[in-house]
C-alpha cells in the first residue's frame, strides 16, 4: 500500500505517517460552520426571548457575534496547538533519522 496518499496513511497500522496536517484545514472549516450555527442559535434565541424579556433578548442578539468570534478564536488556538505538536513530532523524526545515518 502506498503510504504517501491519504488512504495509505489512514490505514498505516504503524502510525509512521500523519494525516492530521492534511485534514486540519477541513477541521477548521467544520469549526467555523459549527461556530456559525451556534451563533445563529443564540441570535434566534435572543429574538425569541425578546417576546418575554426584552433585556435578555437584546443581550442574546448583541452577544451572538461575540460568541462567534470567541468560538473561532478558541478553535483556531486548539488547532494551531495540534499542528505545532505534529510538526514537532515530524521534525524530531527527521532529526533522529539524520543522526542515525
C-alpha positions as CSV (number, residue, x, y, z in Angstrom):
1,X,0.0,0.0,0.0
2,X,1.3,3.4,-1.0
3,X,1.9,5.3,2.3
4,X,2.1,8.7,0.6
5,X,-1.6,9.0,-0.3
6,X,-4.3,9.8,2.1
7,X,-5.8,6.3,2.3
8,X,-2.4,4.8,2.6
9,X,-1.7,6.9,5.6
10,X,-5.1,6.3,7.0
11,X,-4.7,2.6,7.1
12,X,-1.0,2.6,8.1
13,X,-1.1,0.5,11.3
14,X,2.4,1.5,12.3
15,X,1.3,5.2,12.5
16,X,4.6,6.2,10.9
17,X,2.8,8.8,8.7
18,X,0.5,11.6,10.0
19,X,-2.8,12.6,8.3
20,X,-3.6,15.4,10.7
21,X,-1.8,18.1,8.8
22,X,-3.7,17.1,5.7
23,X,-7.1,17.3,7.3
24,X,-6.6,20.3,9.6
25,X,-8.0,22.8,7.2
26,X,-11.2,20.8,6.9
27,X,-11.5,20.6,10.6
28,X,-11.1,24.4,10.8
29,X,-13.9,24.8,8.2
30,X,-16.1,22.5,10.2
31,X,-15.4,24.5,13.3
32,X,-16.3,27.8,11.5
33,X,-19.6,26.2,10.4
34,X,-20.2,24.9,13.9
35,X,-19.5,28.4,15.3
36,X,-21.9,30.0,12.8
37,X,-24.6,27.5,13.8
38,X,-24.1,28.2,17.5
39,X,-24.1,31.9,16.9
40,X,-27.3,31.8,14.8
41,X,-28.9,29.7,17.5
42,X,-28.0,32.4,20.1
43,X,-29.3,35.1,17.8
44,X,-32.6,33.2,17.2
45,X,-32.9,32.5,20.9
46,X,-32.3,36.2,21.6
47,X,-35.1,37.2,19.2
48,X,-37.4,34.6,20.7
49,X,-36.6,35.8,24.2
50,X,-37.5,39.4,23.3
51,X,-41.1,38.4,23.4
52,X,-40.9,37.7,27.2
53,X,-37.9,39.7,28.4
54,X,-36.6,42.4,26.2
55,X,-33.3,42.8,28.1
56,X,-32.4,39.1,27.8
57,X,-33.4,39.1,24.2
58,X,-31.3,42.1,23.2
59,X,-28.4,40.6,25.2
60,X,-28.6,37.4,23.1
61,X,-28.8,39.3,19.9
62,X,-25.8,41.5,20.8
63,X,-23.7,38.6,22.2
64,X,-24.2,36.4,19.1
65,X,-21.3,37.9,17.0
66,X,-19.1,38.0,20.1
67,X,-19.8,34.3,20.7
68,X,-19.0,33.6,17.1
69,X,-15.6,35.4,17.2
70,X,-14.7,33.8,20.6
71,X,-15.5,30.3,19.3
72,X,-13.5,30.9,16.1
73,X,-10.5,32.1,18.2
74,X,-10.8,29.1,20.6
75,X,-11.0,26.5,17.7
76,X,-8.1,28.2,15.9
77,X,-5.9,28.1,19.0
78,X,-6.7,24.5,19.6
79,X,-6.0,23.5,16.0
80,X,-2.8,25.5,16.0
81,X,-1.7,23.6,19.1
82,X,-2.4,20.3,17.4
83,X,-0.4,21.4,14.3
84,X,2.5,22.5,16.4
85,X,2.6,19.2,18.2
86,X,2.5,17.2,15.0
87,X,5.2,19.4,13.4
88,X,7.4,18.9,16.4
89,X,6.9,15.2,16.0
90,X,7.7,15.3,12.3
91,X,10.8,17.4,12.9
92,X,12.0,15.2,15.7
93,X,11.6,12.1,13.4
94,X,13.7,13.9,10.7
95,X,16.4,14.7,13.2
96,X,16.6,11.2,14.6
97,X,16.8,9.8,11.0
98,X,19.6,12.2,10.2
99,X,21.6,11.2,13.3
100,X,21.2,7.5,12.5
101,X,22.8,7.9,9.0
